[in-house]
Amino acid sequence: MNKFYLRNYATGCFLFLLIIPFLVQAQQELVETYRQKARVNSRNTDSLLHYGNKLMRLDDATSATEGSFMKANAYRQLRLPDSALYYYQKAEQTMPMNDSGLNGRIYLGLSKSYSATGKPNNAIRYSTLQEEIARKNSDKRLLTSALFTKGKSLIDVGDYEAGIKSLVETARLEQDLMPNQLPTTYYMIGSAYRHMNRPEMVTRWFHKALKAARENPNPVFMHSALHNLSSQHEKEKQLDSSKFYAKQLLELPHQDPARKVAGYMLMLRIAIADGNLAESEKYLEMAKSLPLPDGLRGIKLGLLLHEQKILRMKGDYGKAEKILDSITSNEIDRESRVMNYPGLLEKAELYKEQEKFKEAYLAFTEYTTIKDSLIENNDLALIQRSADQFDLENKEKAVVEALEKNESSQKTIIILILVGLGIIVTLFIVYRRYRKSKSHADGLEQQNAEITASFQKLKDQVAQNKKPEVPLSILINSKQVIRLDQLEYVKSEGHYLDYFVIDEQLPITERSALKDRLTELETSGFLQVHRSFVINIDKVKSIQSGLVVMETGSQIPLSRTYKQRLREERHPLFA
């Protein structure tokens, strides 16, 4: 029995080994059949999904890779980038390392899917891997696709110069391989220069895009090229040129409603920029009259934003604000609110025009918050599209300048108020000092009047007591006689005395001390007002705080000591 079983087992193994090559060959033929049918129906998403599922069921890594790749292509055609990305990632996990052609196509799908889902850094990574394979295999078509996706993604992350370099190489390859793609590539180069603020280069590349579109007739490319060129001239305030290309765009045949609306919106923007209210309202009504399919959020948002601009032109800020509230309110779903975030910038502009700077600041802050969150989530594609469609960069600058100017004005007003208060306080202090000085001056004037009156009284008393005899005189230097009624004052200079006589230019000098002459002089109507000066009371004109002014104008110092002493003695001159 054992020998019988052993013989049957050996026979079975031998037969199995014989049929293995046939089974492998049959599976390879089946895989190739599925591949061929998928290639024949490459534009039929149902066929791609069907044969992709069949290949994924086969117990073979290459078949599983091919199946995932087919399903990913199907979802990409259905414009379901997240689903496409999932199956491209599955294909990458199972792909054979020795099949560079298949790997290059998988990297192509991954780079495009990452670009479509707003993940430009991942798109750059896989397009670079795709580029390496394409250069190694001298596959120009694969290289062209890799360079285009890489250039577009570099622009999305803000590396404009590197993006332009990659796209210029793409354009050189496309001239021979796929010239019908040139309009799109030229547009991407122009848009990069727009972000670099190089308008002359933008216009140059947009003209190249229009020329390429005319050489390879395609309604879609012609529409895009004319629209982009007209928009650029409108941004540069070259409205006649903008209108010229916009009219050509509207004259294109066989346009679907979405493209027709885009043309009307372009004419509407030009009319608004030109301040032509009638034209603006005309093209708004024409755009709103056309039926639009679901899902065209950008165009519908554009219509609402242009409608509120027309209302602002008419001065109806209330209705304009209601439209903006309808697309930016917290009551709408978050996804729509994020997509509509350019409306917050328009709201900031609306408030700025009404000089409601506080409300403008709040709206602009909300706008920047949503924009920053998009940057954090790496949703740069949405930011880029919104910036291009709604000219957000220039509007941001205008709002920021207005807010900064208002803030500067407020600071200036505060400074002027503080300066004004300072001036008021200073004037008050000066006024107080003036009042105090005036009061003091009035007191001095009154005091001077009293002194003058007392002095006059003294002079009258002296005049009454004068004897009519011949005026007294004084003998000096044992030989020279000076009449005392002609002597104005005496000044002591060390051991000498100077006698100042009226109508004499020079004093008469005597070697003598003042103390030796003082008694004689005082008994003759003279008064000592300083340790070095004795004055003739009859010759005094007025007395000031520190001076005695004589009739001749001579000013004799009046020391505080003698002044105080004379007051204490109640001398008539200081009564």
C-alpha positions as CSV (number, residue, x, y, z in Angstrom):
1,M,0.0,0.0,0.0
2,N,2.8,2.4,0.9
3,K,4.5,1.7,-2.4
4,F,1.3,2.3,-4.2
5,Y,0.7,5.7,-2.5
6,L,4.3,6.7,-3.1
7,R,4.1,5.9,-6.8
8,N,0.9,8.0,-7.1
9,Y,2.3,10.9,-5.2
10,A,5.4,10.9,-7.4
11,T,3.3,10.8,-10.5
12,G,1.2,13.7,-9.3
13,C,4.2,15.9,-8.5
14,F,5.7,15.1,-12.0
15,L,2.4,16.1,-13.7
16,F,2.1,19.3,-11.6
17,L,5.7,20.3,-12.6
18,L,4.8,19.7,-16.2
19,I,1.7,21.9,-16.1
20,I,3.3,24.9,-14.1
21,P,4.8,26.5,-17.2
22,F,1.4,26.2,-19.0
23,L,-0.4,27.8,-16.0
24,V,2.2,30.6,-15.8
25,Q,1.9,31.2,-19.6
26,A,-1.9,31.1,-19.3
27,Q,-1.9,33.8,-16.5
28,Q,0.6,35.9,-18.5
29,E,-1.7,35.7,-21.5
30,L,-4.7,36.6,-19.3
31,V,-2.8,39.6,-17.8
32,E,-1.8,40.7,-21.3
33,T,-5.4,40.3,-22.5
34,Y,-6.7,42.5,-19.7
35,R,-4.0,45.1,-20.5
36,Q,-4.8,45.1,-24.2
37,K,-8.5,45.5,-23.5
38,A,-7.8,48.3,-21.0
39,R,-5.6,50.1,-23.5
40,V,-8.3,49.8,-26.2
41,N,-10.8,51.3,-23.7
42,S,-8.4,53.7,-22.0
43,R,-11.1,56.5,-22.2
44,N,-13.8,54.3,-20.8
45,T,-13.7,54.6,-17.0
46,D,-16.0,51.6,-16.5
47,S,-13.7,49.3,-18.5
48,L,-10.6,50.6,-16.6
49,L,-12.3,49.9,-13.3
50,H,-13.5,46.4,-14.5
51,Y,-10.2,45.2,-15.8
52,G,-8.3,46.9,-12.9
53,N,-10.4,44.8,-10.5
54,K,-9.7,41.6,-12.4
55,L,-6.0,42.3,-12.4
56,M,-5.9,43.0,-8.7
57,R,-7.6,39.6,-8.0
58,L,-4.7,37.8,-9.6
59,D,-2.1,36.4,-7.2
60,D,0.7,38.4,-8.8
61,A,2.5,41.6,-7.6
62,T,2.8,43.0,-11.1
63,S,-0.8,42.3,-11.9
64,A,-1.9,43.9,-8.7
65,T,0.2,47.0,-9.6
66,E,-1.2,47.1,-13.1
67,G,-4.8,46.8,-11.6
68,S,-4.3,49.6,-9.1
69,F,-2.8,51.7,-11.8
70,M,-5.8,51.2,-14.1
71,K,-8.3,52.1,-11.3
72,A,-6.2,55.2,-10.4
73,N,-6.3,56.3,-14.0
74,A,-10.1,55.8,-14.1
75,Y,-10.7,57.9,-11.0
76,R,-8.4,60.6,-12.3
77,Q,-10.6,60.7,-15.5
78,L,-13.6,60.9,-13.2
79,R,-12.0,63.9,-11.5
80,L,-11.9,62.1,-8.2
81,P,-8.3,63.0,-7.2
82,D,-8.4,61.6,-3.7
83,S,-9.6,58.2,-4.9
84,A,-7.0,58.3,-7.8
85,L,-4.3,59.1,-5.3
86,Y,-5.3,56.2,-3.1
87,Y,-4.9,53.7,-5.9
88,Y,-1.6,55.2,-7.2
89,Q,-0.2,54.8,-3.7
90,K,-1.3,51.1,-3.7
91,A,0.4,50.7,-7.1
92,E,3.6,52.2,-5.7
93,Q,3.5,49.7,-2.7
94,T,3.5,46.7,-5.0
95,M,5.3,47.9,-8.1
96,P,8.3,45.8,-9.3
97,M,11.6,47.7,-8.9
98,N,13.0,46.4,-12.2
99,D,10.2,47.8,-14.4
100,S,11.3,51.5,-14.8
101,G,8.6,52.2,-17.4
102,L,5.8,51.2,-15.2
103,N,7.4,52.9,-12.2
104,G,7.7,56.1,-14.2
105,R,4.0,56.0,-15.1
106,I,3.1,55.5,-11.5
107,Y,5.3,58.4,-10.4
108,L,3.5,60.4,-13.1
109,G,0.1,59.6,-11.7
110,L,1.3,60.3,-8.1
111,S,2.7,63.7,-9.0
112,K,-0.4,64.8,-10.9
113,S,-2.7,63.5,-8.1
114,Y,-0.7,65.3,-5.4
115,S,-0.8,68.5,-7.5
116,A,-4.6,68.1,-8.0
117,T,-5.2,67.6,-4.3
118,G,-3.2,70.7,-3.3
119,K,0.0,69.0,-2.1
120,P,2.7,70.6,-4.2
121,N,5.6,69.5,-2.1
122,N,4.7,65.8,-2.6
123,A,4.1,66.6,-6.3
124,I,7.6,68.0,-6.6
125,R,9.1,64.9,-5.0
126,Y,7.4,62.4,-7.3
127,S,7.8,64.5,-10.5
128,T,11.5,64.6,-9.7
129,L,11.6,60.8,-9.4
130,Q,9.7,60.6,-12.7
131,E,12.2,63.0,-14.3
132,E,15.1,60.8,-13.2
133,I,13.5,57.7,-14.8
134,A,12.6,59.7,-18.0
135,R,16.2,61.0,-18.4
136,K,17.6,57.6,-17.8
137,N,15.3,55.9,-20.4
138,S,15.5,58.9,-22.8
139,D,11.7,59.0,-22.6
140,K,10.9,62.6,-23.8
141,R,7.2,62.3,-23.3
142,L,7.5,61.2,-19.7
143,L,10.2,63.9,-19.2
144,T,7.9,66.6,-20.6
145,S,5.1,65.6,-18.3
146,A,7.5,65.4,-15.3
147,L,8.9,68.9,-16.0
148,F,5.5,70.4,-16.4
149,T,4.1,69.1,-13.1
150,K,7.3,70.0,-11.3
151,G,7.3,73.5,-12.7
152,K,3.7,74.0,-11.8
153,S,4.2,72.7,-8.3
154,L,7.3,74.9,-7.7
155,I,5.2,77.9,-8.6
156,D,2.5,76.8,-6.2
157,V,5.1,76.8,-3.3
158,G,6.5,80.2,-4.4
159,D,9.8,79.1,-6.0
160,Y,9.0,81.1,-9.1
161,E,12.4,81.1,-10.8
162,A,12.9,77.3,-10.5
163,G,9.3,76.8,-11.7
164,I,10.0,79.0,-14.8
165,K,13.2,77.2,-15.5
166,S,11.4,73.8,-15.5
167,L,8.5,75.1,-17.6
168,V,10.8,76.7,-20.2
169,E,12.5,73.3,-20.7
170,T,9.0,71.8,-20.9
171,A,8.0,74.2,-23.7
172,R,11.2,73.3,-25.7
173,L,10.2,69.6,-25.6
174,E,6.5,70.3,-26.4
175,Q,7.4,72.2,-29.6
176,D,8.3,68.9,-31.2
177,L,6.3,66.4,-29.2
178,M,3.0,68.0,-28.2
179,P,2.6,71.6,-29.5
180,N,-1.0,71.6,-28.6
181,Q,0.1,71.8,-24.9
182,L,2.2,75.0,-25.4
183,P,-0.6,77.5,-24.6
184,T,-1.0,76.0,-21.1
185,T,2.8,75.9,-20.5
186,Y,3.2,79.5,-21.7
187,Y,0.4,80.6,-19.5
188,M,2.0,78.9,-16.4
189,I,5.3,80.8,-17.2
190,G,3.3,84.1,-17.5
191,S,1.5,83.5,-14.2
192,A,4.8,82.9,-12.4
193,Y,6.1,86.3,-13.7
194,R,2.8,87.8,-12.5
195,H,3.6,86.7,-8.9
196,M,7.1,88.1,-9.4
197,N,5.6,91.5,-10.3
198,R,7.0,91.5,-13.8
199,P,4.0,92.6,-15.9
200,E,6.1,93.1,-19.1
201,M,7.1,89.4,-19.0
202,V,3.5,88.3,-18.2
203,T,2.2,90.1,-21.3
204,R,5.0,88.6,-23.4
205,W,4.3,85.0,-22.4
206,F,0.5,85.4,-22.6
207,H,0.9,86.7,-26.2
208,K,3.0,83.6,-26.9
209,A,0.2,81.5,-25.4
210,L,-2.3,83.1,-27.7
211,K,-0.1,82.6,-30.8
212,A,0.4,78.9,-29.9
213,A,-3.4,78.5,-29.5
214,R,-4.0,80.0,-32.9
215,E,-1.4,77.7,-34.5
216,N,-3.0,74.6,-33.0
217,P,-6.8,75.5,-33.0
218,N,-8.5,74.3,-29.9
219,P,-11.6,76.2,-28.6
220,V,-10.6,75.6,-24.9
221,F,-7.0,76.9,-25.4
222,M,-8.2,79.8,-27.5
223,H,-10.7,80.8,-24.8
224,S,-8.1,80.5,-22.0
225,A,-5.4,82.4,-24.0
226,L,-7.8,85.3,-24.9
227,H,-9.2,85.4,-21.3
228,N,-5.7,85.5,-19.7
229,L,-4.4,88.2,-22.0
230,S,-7.5,90.4,-21.6
231,S,-7.3,90.0,-17.8
232,Q,-3.6,90.9,-17.8
233,H,-4.3,94.2,-19.8
234,E,-7.2,94.9,-17.4
235,K,-4.9,94.6,-14.4
236,E,-2.4,96.9,-16.0
237,K,-5.2,99.4,-16.5
238,Q,-4.9,99.1,-20.3
239,L,-8.6,98.9,-20.7
240,D,-8.8,99.4,-24.5
241,S,-6.4,96.4,-25.1
242,S,-8.3,94.4,-22.5
243,K,-11.6,95.1,-24.2
244,F,-10.1,94.2,-27.6
245,Y,-9.2,90.7,-26.6
246,A,-12.4,90.2,-24.5
247,K,-14.6,90.9,-27.6
248,Q,-12.6,88.3,-29.5
249,L,-13.3,85.9,-26.7
250,L,-17.0,86.5,-26.9
251,E,-17.0,86.0,-30.7
252,L,-15.5,82.4,-30.3
253,P,-18.0,79.8,-31.7
254,H,-19.5,76.9,-29.8
255,Q,-19.0,78.2,-26.3
256,D,-20.7,76.4,-23.4
257,P,-22.6,78.6,-20.8
258,A,-19.7,78.5,-18.3
259,R,-17.2,80.0,-20.8
260,K,-19.8,82.5,-22.1
261,V,-20.4,83.7,-18.5
262,A,-16.6,84.0,-18.0
263,G,-16.5,86.2,-21.1
264,Y,-19.3,88.4,-19.8
265,M,-17.7,88.6,-16.4
266,L,-14.5,89.8,-18.1
267,M,-16.4,92.6,-19.9
268,L,-18.1,93.4,-16.6
269,R,-14.7,93.8,-14.8
270,I,-13.5,96.1,-17.6
271,A,-16.6,98.2,-17.3
272,I,-16.3,98.4,-13.5
273,A,-12.6,99.4,-13.9
274,D,-13.7,102.1,-16.4
275,G,-16.4,103.4,-14.1
276,N,-19.1,102.6,-16.7
277,L,-22.1,101.7,-14.5
278,A,-24.5,101.1,-17.5
279,E,-22.1,98.7,-19.2
280,S,-21.5,97.0,-15.9
281,E,-25.2,96.4,-15.2
282,K,-25.7,95.2,-18.8
283,Y,-23.0,92.5,-18.7
284,L,-24.1,91.4,-15.2
285,E,-27.6,90.7,-16.4
286,M,-26.3,88.9,-19.5
287,A,-24.1,86.7,-17.3
288,K,-26.9,86.0,-14.8
289,S,-29.3,85.1,-17.6
290,L,-27.3,82.0,-18.6
291,P,-27.9,78.7,-16.9
292,L,-24.8,77.3,-15.1
293,P,-24.3,73.7,-14.1
294,D,-23.8,72.7,-10.5
295,G,-20.3,72.8,-9.0
296,L,-18.9,76.0,-10.6
297,R,-18.3,77.8,-7.3
298,G,-15.6,80.1,-8.7
299,I,-17.8,81.6,-11.4
300,K,-20.8,81.9,-9.1
301,L,-18.7,83.6,-6.4
302,G,-17.3,85.9,-9.1
303,L,-20.8,86.9,-10.1
304,L,-21.8,87.8,-6.6
305,L,-18.6,89.8,-5.9
306,H,-19.1,91.8,-9.1
307,E,-22.7,92.4,-8.3
308,Q,-21.8,93.9,-4.9
309,K,-19.2,96.1,-6.6
310,I,-21.8,97.5,-8.9
311,L,-24.0,98.2,-5.8
312,R,-21.0,100.0,-4.2
313,M,-20.6,102.1,-7.4
314,K,-24.3,103.1,-7.0
315,G,-23.7,104.0,-3.3
316,D,-25.9,101.2,-2.1
317,Y,-23.6,99.8,0.6
318,G,-26.4,98.2,2.5
319,K,-27.3,95.7,-0.3
320,A,-23.6,95.2,-1.1
321,E,-23.0,94.2,2.5
322,K,-25.9,91.8,2.5
323,I,-24.5,90.0,-0.5
324,L,-21.0,89.7,1.2
325,D,-22.7,88.5,4.4
326,S,-24.5,85.7,2.4
327,I,-21.1,84.3,1.2
328,T,-19.0,84.9,4.3
329,S,-21.4,84.5,7.2
330,N,-20.6,82.0,10.0
331,E,-24.0,80.4,9.3
332,I,-22.9,78.8,6.0
333,D,-20.9,75.6,6.0
334,R,-17.2,75.8,6.7
335,E,-16.1,74.4,3.3
336,S,-18.1,77.1,1.5
337,R,-16.9,79.8,3.8
338,V,-13.3,78.8,3.2
339,M,-13.8,78.7,-0.6
340,N,-15.5,82.2,-0.4
341,Y,-12.8,83.8,1.8
342,P,-12.0,86.4,-0.9
343,G,-15.4,87.9,0.0
344,L,-14.0,88.9,3.4
345,L,-11.3,91.0,1.6
346,E,-14.1,92.7,-0.5
347,K,-16.0,93.4,2.8
348,A,-12.8,95.0,4.1
349,E,-12.7,97.2,1.0
350,L,-16.4,98.1,1.4
351,Y,-15.9,99.3,5.0
352,K,-12.7,101.1,3.9
353,E,-14.7,103.1,1.3
354,Q,-17.2,104.1,4.1
355,E,-14.3,105.0,6.4
356,K,-15.4,102.3,8.9
357,F,-11.9,101.4,9.7
358,K,-12.6,99.3,12.8
359,E,-15.0,97.0,10.8
360,A,-12.5,97.0,7.9
361,Y,-9.8,95.8,10.3
362,L,-12.0,93.0,11.7
363,A,-12.9,91.8,8.2
364,F,-9.3,91.9,7.0
365,T,-8.2,90.0,10.1
366,E,-10.8,87.3,9.5
367,Y,-9.6,87.1,5.9
368,T,-5.9,86.7,6.8
369,T,-6.9,84.1,9.5
370,I,-8.5,81.8,6.9
371,K,-5.7,82.4,4.4
372,D,-3.1,81.5,7.1
373,S,-5.1,78.3,7.9
374,L,-5.0,77.4,4.2
375,I,-1.2,77.9,4.1
376,E,-0.8,75.7,7.2
377,N,-2.9,73.0,5.6
378,N,-0.8,73.3,2.5
379,D,-3.8,74.2,0.4
380,L,-1.6,76.6,-1.8
381,A,-3.5,75.7,-5.0
382,L,-6.7,77.3,-3.7
383,I,-4.8,80.4,-2.6
384,Q,-3.1,80.7,-6.0
385,R,-6.4,80.3,-7.9
386,S,-8.2,82.8,-5.8
387,A,-5.3,85.3,-6.0
388,D,-5.3,85.0,-9.8
389,Q,-9.1,85.1,-10.2
390,F,-9.9,88.0,-7.8
391,D,-6.6,90.0,-7.9
392,L,-6.2,89.5,-4.2
393,E,-2.6,90.7,-3.9
394,N,-3.3,94.3,-5.2
395,K,-6.5,94.4,-3.0
396,E,-4.5,93.3,0.0
397,K,-2.0,96.1,-0.5
398,A,-4.7,98.7,-0.9
399,V,-6.5,97.6,2.3
400,V,-3.3,97.4,4.3
401,E,-2.2,100.9,3.1
402,A,-5.6,102.3,4.0
403,L,-5.6,100.7,7.5
404,E,-2.0,101.8,8.1
405,K,-2.8,105.4,6.9
406,N,-5.8,105.5,9.3
407,E,-3.7,104.2,12.2
408,S,-1.0,106.8,11.4
409,S,-3.8,109.5,11.2
410,Q,-5.1,108.4,14.6
411,K,-1.6,108.5,16.1
412,T,-1.1,112.0,14.6
413,I,-4.4,113.2,16.1
414,I,-3.4,111.8,19.5
415,I,0.0,113.6,19.2
416,L,-1.7,116.8,18.1
417,I,-4.1,116.5,21.1
418,L,-1.2,116.0,23.5
419,V,0.7,118.9,21.9
420,G,-2.4,121.1,22.2
421,L,-2.8,120.2,25.8
422,G,0.9,121.0,26.4
423,I,0.4,124.4,24.7
424,I,-2.6,125.1,26.9
425,V,-0.8,124.1,30.1
426,T,2.2,126.2,29.0
427,L,0.0,129.2,28.2
428,F,-1.7,128.8,31.5
429,I,1.6,128.8,33.4
430,V,2.8,131.8,31.3
431,Y,-0.4,133.6,32.1
432,R,0.0,132.9,35.8
433,R,3.5,134.2,35.7
434,Y,2.4,137.3,33.7
435,R,-0.3,138.0,36.2
436,K,2.2,137.6,39.1
437,S,4.8,139.8,37.3
438,K,2.1,142.4,36.5
439,S,1.0,142.5,40.1
440,H,4.6,142.9,41.2
441,A,5.1,145.7,38.6
442,D,1.9,147.4,39.7
443,G,3.3,147.3,43.3
444,L,6.6,148.7,42.3
445,E,4.9,151.4,40.3
446,Q,2.8,152.3,43.3
447,Q,5.9,152.2,45.5
448,N,7.8,154.5,43.1
449,A,4.9,156.9,43.1
450,E,4.8,157.0,46.9
451,I,8.6,157.6,46.9
452,T,8.3,160.4,44.4
453,A,5.5,162.0,46.4
454,S,7.6,161.7,49.6
455,F,10.6,163.1,47.8
456,Q,8.6,166.1,46.5
457,K,7.3,166.6,50.0
458,L,10.8,166.6,51.3
459,K,11.9,169.1,48.6
460,D,9.0,171.4,49.6
461,Q,10.0,171.2,53.2
462,V,13.6,171.9,52.5
463,A,12.6,174.8,50.3
464,Q,10.6,176.3,53.1
465,N,13.4,175.9,55.6
466,K,16.1,177.4,53.3
467,K,17.7,180.6,54.4
468,P,17.9,183.3,51.8
469,E,21.6,183.9,52.5
470,V,24.3,183.3,50.1
471,P,24.7,179.6,49.3
472,L,27.2,177.7,51.4
473,S,30.5,176.6,49.9
474,I,33.2,174.2,50.7
475,L,37.0,174.8,50.6
476,I,39.1,172.0,49.2
477,N,42.8,171.6,48.7
478,S,43.2,174.7,50.9
479,K,42.6,177.0,48.0
480,Q,39.6,176.0,45.9
481,V,36.1,176.9,46.8
482,I,33.1,174.8,45.6
483,R,29.5,176.1,45.9
484,L,27.4,173.4,47.6
485,D,24.3,174.3,45.5
486,Q,26.4,173.4,42.4
487,L,27.8,170.2,43.9
488,E,25.8,167.1,42.7
489,Y,27.5,164.3,44.6
490,V,30.9,163.2,46.1
491,K,32.5,159.9,45.3
492,S,35.2,158.2,47.4
493,E,38.1,156.5,45.6
494,G,40.5,155.1,48.2
495,H,42.4,158.1,49.7
496,Y,40.9,160.6,47.2
497,L,37.5,162.3,46.9
498,D,36.0,163.3,43.6
499,Y,33.6,166.3,43.6
500,F,31.1,166.2,40.8
501,V,30.0,169.8,40.0
502,I,27.2,170.6,37.7
503,D,28.2,171.8,34.2
504,E,31.8,170.6,34.9
505,Q,33.0,167.8,32.6
506,L,35.6,166.4,35.0
507,P,35.3,166.0,38.8
508,I,37.6,168.0,41.2
509,T,39.8,165.7,43.1
510,E,41.1,166.1,46.6
511,R,43.4,163.9,48.7
512,S,41.2,163.2,51.7
513,A,39.0,160.5,53.2
514,L,35.2,160.6,53.0
515,K,34.9,160.3,56.8
516,D,36.8,163.6,57.2
517,R,34.3,165.5,55.0
518,L,31.1,163.5,55.9
519,T,29.9,165.6,58.8
520,E,30.5,168.9,57.0
521,L,28.6,167.6,54.0
522,E,25.7,166.2,56.0
523,T,25.1,169.5,57.8
524,S,24.9,171.2,54.4
525,G,22.0,169.0,53.1
526,F,24.0,166.0,51.7
527,L,23.1,162.3,52.4
528,Q,25.3,159.2,52.3
529,V,23.6,156.4,50.3
530,H,26.6,154.2,49.8
531,R,29.9,153.7,51.5
532,S,31.5,155.5,48.6
533,F,28.8,158.0,47.6
534,V,27.3,161.2,49.2
535,I,24.6,162.9,47.3
536,N,23.1,166.4,47.2
537,I,19.4,165.9,48.3
538,D,18.3,168.9,46.3
539,K,19.7,167.4,43.0
540,V,17.8,164.0,43.3
541,K,15.3,163.3,40.6
542,S,14.0,159.9,41.7
543,I,14.8,156.8,43.7
544,Q,14.6,153.3,42.3
545,S,15.0,150.0,44.1
546,G,18.8,150.0,43.9
547,L,19.6,153.4,42.4
548,V,19.3,157.1,43.0
549,V,18.8,159.0,39.8
550,M,20.1,162.6,39.8
551,E,18.7,165.5,37.8
552,T,21.6,165.3,35.4
553,G,20.8,161.7,34.8
554,S,23.7,160.3,36.8
555,Q,22.8,157.0,38.6
556,I,24.2,156.6,42.1
557,P,24.1,153.1,43.6
558,L,21.9,152.8,46.7
559,S,23.1,150.0,48.9
560,R,20.7,147.9,50.9
561,T,22.5,148.7,54.2
562,Y,22.1,152.5,53.9
563,K,18.6,152.2,52.5
564,Q,17.5,150.1,55.4
565,R,19.2,152.4,57.9
566,L,17.6,155.5,56.4
567,R,14.2,153.8,56.5
568,E,14.7,153.0,60.2
569,E,15.6,156.6,60.8
570,R,12.5,157.6,58.9
571,H,14.4,159.9,56.7
572,P,11.9,162.0,54.6
573,L,13.5,160.7,51.3
574,F,12.5,157.1,52.3
575,A,9.3,157.7,54.3
